[in-house]
């Protein structure tokens, strides 16, 4: 996964209305209910079906750190999908998406102005249209570069040009060298 796809996934996880199960036994019980069999859960986690059944019964109270991380990721990926879909739909239709990042921004501008890229730390609320484009691109399997382009276009419109109030000679904005990127919707 790319940086932007990871950020979208993290933002979706933060929209839970209830916390997912925290105990190993509870997490395994949830995965068994979702996937149907110990064999399917074991295959996803990279352990044996016997190990899954031991976790379910409580015979094993703790999993190895790498297995525990896989269990947690698997539970969180399946937890409350309807809540996540509803939040994405709301962001795409009405509320928009907030992007917080520290990255190098470069742009093409009129002759006589500086277009040297520089690191900026920005938190910008993008309108719903950009959220919709971002979700559509991700669902269509777009690469990280294409999704960066959508965010850069939103930054150009909202931040650099202030919705058409300034810097009208600015043609292209590029996001490079992302330090971190976080989304909220």
C-alpha contacts under 8 A as a table, 3 or more apart, distances in Angstrom:
res1	aa1	res2	aa2	distance
1	X	5	X	6.07
1	X	6	X	6.33
2	X	5	X	5.31
2	X	6	X	6.14
2	X	143	X	7.45
2	X	144	X	5.33
3	X	6	X	5.16
3	X	7	X	6.23
3	X	144	X	6.88
3	X	181	X	7.25
4	X	7	X	4.94
4	X	8	X	6.23
4	X	144	X	6.24
4	X	147	X	6.91
4	X	148	X	7.28
4	X	181	X	7.15
5	X	8	X	5.11
5	X	9	X	6.24
5	X	138	X	7.03
5	X	144	X	7.14
6	X	9	X	5.04
6	X	10	X	6.14
7	X	10	X	5.05
7	X	11	X	6.13
7	X	181	X	6.66
7	X	182	X	5.36
7	X	183	X	5.69
8	X	11	X	5.13
8	X	12	X	6.24
8	X	182	X	7.95
8	X	183	X	6.20
8	X	184	X	7.97
9	X	12	X	5.09
9	X	13	X	6.31
10	X	13	X	5.07
10	X	14	X	6.38
10	X	183	X	7.78
11	X	14	X	5.18
11	X	15	X	6.81
11	X	182	X	7.67
11	X	183	X	5.75
11	X	184	X	5.29
11	X	185	X	6.78
12	X	15	X	5.43
12	X	16	X	7.71
12	X	84	X	5.50
12	X	87	X	7.86
12	X	88	X	7.90
12	X	185	X	7.99
13	X	16	X	6.10
13	X	76	X	6.96
13	X	77	X	7.83
13	X	84	X	7.48
15	X	83	X	7.13
15	X	84	X	6.36
15	X	87	X	7.26
16	X	19	X	6.46
16	X	79	X	7.95
16	X	80	X	6.69
16	X	83	X	6.70
16	X	84	X	7.33
17	X	83	X	7.44
20	X	27	X	7.86
20	X	75	X	7.26
20	X	76	X	6.85
20	X	79	X	6.56
21	X	26	X	5.44
21	X	27	X	5.35
21	X	30	X	7.74
22	X	26	X	6.70
22	X	27	X	6.56
23	X	26	X	5.11
23	X	27	X	6.10
24	X	27	X	5.13
24	X	28	X	6.12
24	X	55	X	6.73
24	X	56	X	7.89
24	X	61	X	6.89
24	X	62	X	6.89
24	X	63	X	7.69
24	X	68	X	7.89
25	X	28	X	5.27
25	X	29	X	6.06
25	X	55	X	5.72
25	X	56	X	5.08
25	X	57	X	7.22
25	X	58	X	6.17
25	X	61	X	7.63
26	X	29	X	5.03
26	X	30	X	6.17
26	X	56	X	7.77
27	X	30	X	5.12
27	X	31	X	6.24
27	X	71	X	7.14
27	X	72	X	7.42
27	X	75	X	6.55
28	X	31	X	5.03
28	X	32	X	6.04
28	X	52	X	7.14
28	X	55	X	6.76
28	X	56	X	5.83
28	X	71	X	7.58
29	X	32	X	5.14
29	X	33	X	6.26
29	X	56	X	6.13
30	X	33	X	5.14
30	X	34	X	6.23
30	X	75	X	7.38
31	X	34	X	5.00
31	X	35	X	5.84
31	X	36	X	7.92
31	X	41	X	6.62
31	X	74	X	7.80
31	X	75	X	6.52
32	X	35	X	5.24
32	X	36	X	5.28
32	X	37	X	5.68
32	X	38	X	6.28
32	X	41	X	6.57
33	X	36	X	5.50
33	X	37	X	7.85
35	X	40	X	6.33
35	X	41	X	6.53
36	X	40	X	7.18
37	X	40	X	5.36
37	X	41	X	6.49
38	X	41	X	5.12
38	X	42	X	5.91
38	X	49	X	5.22
38	X	50	X	7.95
38	X	52	X	6.03
38	X	53	X	6.70
39	X	42	X	5.04
39	X	43	X	6.10
39	X	48	X	7.47
39	X	49	X	5.04
40	X	43	X	5.14
40	X	44	X	6.37
41	X	44	X	5.21
41	X	45	X	6.22
41	X	49	X	7.55
41	X	52	X	7.26
42	X	45	X	5.14
42	X	46	X	5.76
42	X	47	X	4.97
42	X	48	X	5.33
42	X	49	X	5.13
42	X	51	X	7.74
42	X	52	X	6.17
43	X	46	X	5.24
43	X	47	X	6.60
43	X	48	X	7.45
43	X	49	X	7.98
45	X	67	X	6.59
45	X	70	X	6.05
45	X	71	X	6.66
46	X	67	X	7.76
47	X	51	X	6.49
47	X	52	X	7.37
47	X	67	X	7.97
48	X	51	X	5.23
48	X	52	X	6.60
49	X	52	X	5.02
49	X	53	X	6.26
50	X	53	X	5.08
50	X	54	X	6.16
51	X	54	X	4.99
51	X	55	X	6.23
52	X	55	X	5.12
52	X	56	X	6.19
53	X	56	X	4.90
53	X	57	X	6.12
54	X	57	X	5.22
54	X	58	X	6.01
54	X	59	X	4.99
54	X	60	X	5.56
55	X	58	X	5.11
55	X	59	X	6.15
55	X	60	X	5.12
55	X	61	X	6.61
55	X	62	X	7.88
55	X	63	X	7.97
56	X	59	X	7.73
57	X	60	X	7.76
58	X	61	X	5.69
60	X	63	X	7.29
62	X	68	X	7.92
63	X	67	X	6.02
63	X	68	X	5.39
64	X	67	X	5.27
64	X	68	X	5.94
65	X	68	X	5.04
65	X	69	X	6.20
66	X	69	X	5.20
66	X	70	X	6.40
67	X	70	X	5.04
67	X	71	X	6.15
68	X	71	X	5.04
68	X	72	X	6.17
69	X	72	X	5.12
69	X	73	X	6.12
70	X	73	X	5.12
70	X	74	X	6.00
71	X	74	X	5.13
71	X	75	X	6.16
72	X	75	X	5.23
72	X	76	X	6.13
73	X	76	X	5.19
73	X	77	X	6.04
74	X	77	X	5.21
74	X	78	X	6.53
75	X	78	X	5.37
75	X	79	X	5.96
76	X	79	X	5.04
78	X	81	X	6.34
80	X	83	X	5.40
80	X	84	X	6.64
81	X	84	X	5.16
81	X	85	X	6.18
82	X	85	X	5.04
82	X	86	X	6.06
83	X	86	X	5.15
83	X	87	X	6.24
84	X	87	X	5.15
84	X	88	X	6.19
85	X	88	X	5.12
85	X	89	X	6.08
86	X	89	X	5.08
86	X	90	X	6.13
87	X	90	X	5.05
87	X	91	X	6.15
87	X	185	X	6.97
88	X	91	X	5.05
88	X	92	X	6.13
88	X	135	X	7.79
88	X	185	X	7.10
89	X	92	X	5.15
89	X	93	X	6.07
90	X	93	X	5.15
90	X	94	X	5.61
90	X	95	X	6.26
90	X	96	X	7.85
91	X	94	X	5.60
91	X	95	X	4.62
91	X	96	X	4.48
91	X	97	X	6.15
91	X	128	X	5.86
91	X	131	X	6.36
91	X	132	X	7.58
91	X	185	X	5.80
92	X	95	X	6.97
92	X	96	X	5.89
92	X	128	X	4.58
92	X	129	X	6.28
92	X	130	X	7.61
92	X	131	X	5.05
92	X	132	X	4.43
93	X	96	X	7.34
93	X	128	X	5.65
93	X	129	X	7.55
93	X	132	X	7.48
94	X	128	X	5.78
95	X	127	X	7.14
95	X	128	X	5.96
95	X	185	X	7.44
96	X	125	X	6.98
96	X	126	X	5.68
96	X	127	X	4.55
96	X	128	X	3.77
96	X	129	X	7.31
96	X	130	X	7.32
96	X	131	X	5.68
96	X	185	X	6.63
97	X	125	X	5.77
97	X	126	X	5.30
97	X	127	X	6.67
97	X	128	X	6.76
97	X	130	X	7.73
97	X	131	X	5.69
97	X	183	X	6.88
97	X	184	X	5.86
97	X	185	X	4.79
98	X	123	X	6.92
98	X	124	X	5.67
98	X	125	X	4.16
98	X	126	X	5.92
98	X	183	X	5.64
98	X	184	X	5.14
98	X	185	X	6.36
99	X	122	X	7.81
99	X	123	X	5.60
99	X	124	X	5.41
99	X	125	X	6.27
99	X	126	X	7.35
99	X	181	X	7.13
99	X	182	X	5.90
99	X	183	X	4.73
99	X	184	X	6.68
100	X	121	X	7.58
100	X	122	X	5.68
100	X	123	X	4.15
100	X	124	X	6.48
100	X	181	X	5.77
100	X	182	X	5.14
100	X	183	X	6.33
101	X	120	X	8.00
101	X	121	X	5.75
101	X	122	X	5.50
101	X	123	X	6.47
101	X	178	X	7.35
101	X	179	X	7.32
101	X	180	X	5.47
101	X	181	X	4.31
101	X	182	X	6.26
102	X	119	X	6.67
102	X	120	X	5.57
102	X	121	X	4.21
102	X	122	X	6.35
102	X	178	X	6.16
102	X	179	X	5.36
102	X	180	X	5.65
102	X	181	X	6.77
103	X	118	X	7.92
103	X	119	X	5.23
103	X	120	X	5.79
103	X	121	X	6.72
103	X	175	X	6.48
103	X	176	X	6.13
103	X	177	X	5.54
103	X	178	X	4.24
103	X	179	X	5.53
103	X	180	X	7.18
104	X	117	X	5.85
104	X	118	X	4.93
104	X	119	X	4.08
104	X	120	X	6.24
104	X	175	X	5.87
104	X	176	X	5.03
104	X	177	X	5.56
104	X	178	X	6.67
105	X	117	X	5.08
105	X	118	X	5.65
105	X	119	X	6.29
105	X	120	X	6.90
105	X	173	X	6.81
105	X	174	X	5.64
105	X	175	X	4.88
105	X	176	X	6.26
106	X	115	X	6.24
106	X	116	X	6.07
106	X	117	X	3.90
106	X	118	X	6.75
106	X	173	X	5.73
106	X	174	X	5.16
106	X	175	X	6.68
106	X	176	X	7.70
107	X	115	X	5.54
107	X	116	X	7.53
107	X	117	X	7.05
107	X	170	X	7.05
107	X	171	X	7.15
107	X	172	X	5.18
107	X	173	X	4.22
107	X	174	X	5.93
108	X	115	X	5.97
108	X	170	X	5.95
108	X	171	X	5.49
108	X	172	X	5.17
108	X	173	X	6.73
109	X	113	X	6.60
109	X	114	X	7.52
109	X	115	X	6.21
109	X	169	X	5.76
109	X	170	X	4.58
109	X	171	X	6.14
109	X	172	X	7.71
110	X	113	X	6.06
110	X	169	X	5.72
110	X	170	X	6.93
124	X	155	X	7.18
124	X	158	X	7.59
124	X	159	X	6.96
125	X	158	X	7.95
126	X	130	X	6.26
126	X	131	X	7.17
126	X	154	X	6.19
126	X	155	X	7.57
126	X	158	X	6.91
127	X	130	X	5.81
127	X	131	X	6.86
128	X	131	X	4.98
128	X	132	X	6.13
129	X	132	X	5.12
129	X	133	X	6.26
130	X	133	X	5.03
130	X	134	X	6.05
130	X	150	X	6.95
130	X	151	X	7.38
130	X	154	X	6.49
131	X	134	X	5.08
131	X	135	X	6.17
132	X	135	X	5.26
132	X	136	X	6.02
133	X	136	X	5.09
133	X	137	X	6.00
133	X	150	X	7.27
134	X	137	X	5.16
134	X	138	X	6.22
134	X	147	X	6.24
134	X	150	X	6.61
134	X	151	X	7.78
135	X	138	X	5.12
135	X	139	X	6.10
136	X	139	X	5.11
136	X	140	X	6.10
137	X	140	X	5.08
137	X	141	X	6.39
137	X	142	X	5.17
137	X	146	X	7.80
137	X	147	X	6.81
138	X	141	X	5.18
138	X	142	X	5.38
138	X	143	X	7.73
138	X	147	X	7.51
139	X	142	X	7.46
142	X	146	X	6.19
142	X	147	X	6.91
143	X	146	X	5.48
143	X	147	X	6.56
144	X	147	X	5.18
144	X	148	X	6.08
145	X	148	X	5.02
145	X	149	X	6.29
146	X	149	X	5.05
146	X	150	X	6.61
147	X	150	X	5.12
147	X	151	X	6.43
148	X	151	X	5.14
148	X	152	X	5.95
148	X	175	X	6.70
149	X	152	X	4.97
149	X	153	X	6.03
149	X	174	X	7.10
149	X	175	X	7.72
150	X	153	X	5.15
150	X	154	X	6.31
151	X	154	X	5.01
151	X	155	X	6.17
152	X	155	X	4.99
152	X	156	X	6.10
152	X	173	X	5.68
152	X	174	X	5.85
152	X	175	X	6.15
153	X	156	X	5.03
153	X	157	X	6.29
153	X	172	X	7.64
153	X	173	X	6.61
154	X	157	X	5.18
154	X	158	X	5.96
154	X	159	X	7.86
155	X	158	X	5.27
155	X	159	X	5.09
155	X	160	X	6.44
155	X	173	X	7.78
156	X	159	X	5.77
156	X	160	X	4.84
156	X	161	X	5.91
156	X	170	X	7.97
156	X	172	X	7.54
156	X	173	X	6.03
157	X	160	X	6.26
157	X	161	X	5.19
157	X	162	X	6.21
157	X	163	X	5.34
157	X	164	X	7.03
158	X	161	X	6.07
158	X	162	X	4.82
158	X	163	X	5.10
159	X	162	X	5.14
159	X	163	X	7.59
160	X	166	X	7.51
160	X	167	X	6.74
161	X	164	X	5.27
161	X	165	X	5.99
161	X	166	X	4.85
161	X	167	X	5.12
161	X	168	X	6.36
161	X	170	X	7.70
162	X	165	X	5.32
162	X	166	X	6.13
163	X	166	X	7.89
164	X	167	X	7.76
164	X	168	X	6.71
165	X	168	X	7.60
167	X	170	X	5.65
168	X	171	X	7.87
170	X	173	X	7.83
175	X	178	X	7.19
178	X	181	X	6.89
